[in-house]
Amino acid sequence: MAAVGTLAAELAFFSEKRAEWLVHYDGKFVLIKDRALLGTYSTQAEAIQAGLEKLGNVPFLVKQVLGVEPIAISPALVLGLIHAHS
């Protein structure tokens, strides 16, 4: 996938629409390109496949619509195998 900077418009659009989409698409995966919703899907794999079919091999955003963002945990950081510096 592309760097976050490349998907800034898509992430901003998702953020703006998230509350509205929770009502209609809670738990679904949305496919976003630029500032457009191109579809909703039951699985991440379906959304990625649709993105590739519709758009080709270009950056696009697939994100699950959830009320609370999941927290990503890095086992290497938790176990002390790597160190975070602030």
C-alpha positions as CSV (number, residue, x, y, z in Angstrom):
1,M,0.0,0.0,0.0
2,A,1.0,3.6,-0.4
3,A,2.5,5.9,2.2
4,V,-0.1,7.7,4.4
5,G,0.7,11.1,2.9
6,T,-0.5,9.7,-0.5
7,L,-3.8,8.7,1.1
8,A,-4.3,12.0,3.1
9,A,-7.5,12.9,1.1
10,E,-9.0,9.5,1.5
11,L,-8.2,9.4,5.3
12,A,-9.7,12.9,5.7
13,F,-12.8,11.9,3.8
14,F,-13.2,8.7,5.9
15,S,-12.9,10.8,9.1
16,E,-15.5,13.2,7.9
17,K,-18.0,10.5,7.0
18,R,-17.3,7.9,9.7
19,A,-20.2,8.9,12.0
20,E,-22.7,8.8,9.1
21,W,-21.3,5.5,7.8
22,L,-21.5,3.9,11.2
23,V,-25.3,4.1,10.9
24,H,-25.4,2.3,7.5
25,Y,-22.1,0.4,7.2
26,D,-21.0,-0.6,10.7
27,G,-18.4,-3.3,10.5
28,K,-18.2,-3.2,6.7
29,F,-15.0,-2.3,4.7
30,V,-15.2,0.8,2.6
31,L,-13.3,1.4,-0.6
32,I,-12.3,5.1,-1.1
33,K,-10.4,6.8,-3.8
34,D,-9.8,10.6,-3.7
35,R,-12.9,11.8,-1.9
36,A,-15.3,9.2,-3.2
37,L,-16.9,6.1,-1.7
38,L,-16.6,3.5,-4.4
39,G,-18.3,0.6,-2.4
40,T,-18.8,-1.3,0.8
41,Y,-17.8,-4.9,1.4
42,S,-18.1,-7.6,4.0
43,T,-14.4,-8.5,4.0
44,Q,-11.2,-6.6,3.5
45,A,-10.2,-9.1,0.7
46,E,-13.4,-8.3,-1.2
47,A,-12.7,-4.6,-0.9
48,I,-9.1,-4.9,-2.1
49,Q,-10.1,-7.1,-5.0
50,A,-12.8,-4.6,-6.0
51,G,-10.3,-1.7,-5.8
52,L,-7.8,-3.5,-8.0
53,E,-10.5,-4.4,-10.6
54,K,-12.0,-0.8,-10.6
55,L,-8.8,1.2,-10.3
56,G,-5.9,-1.0,-11.1
57,N,-2.6,-0.9,-9.2
58,V,-2.8,2.6,-7.8
59,P,-3.1,3.8,-4.2
60,F,-6.6,3.5,-2.7
61,L,-7.9,3.2,0.8
62,V,-9.7,0.2,2.3
63,K,-10.8,0.8,5.9
64,Q,-13.3,-0.9,8.2
65,V,-16.0,1.3,9.6
66,L,-15.9,0.9,13.4
67,G,-17.1,3.0,16.3
68,V,-13.7,2.7,18.0
69,E,-10.4,2.3,16.1
70,P,-8.6,-0.9,17.1
71,I,-5.2,-0.5,18.8
72,A,-2.3,-2.0,17.0
73,I,0.2,-3.7,19.3
74,S,3.7,-4.5,18.2
75,P,4.8,-7.7,20.0
76,A,8.5,-6.8,19.4
77,L,8.0,-3.5,21.2
78,V,5.9,-5.1,24.1
79,L,8.6,-7.8,24.6
80,G,11.4,-5.3,24.6
81,L,13.0,-6.6,21.4
82,I,12.9,-3.1,19.9
83,H,12.7,0.3,21.7
84,A,10.6,3.3,20.9
85,H,12.3,6.7,21.3
86,S,10.3,9.9,21.6
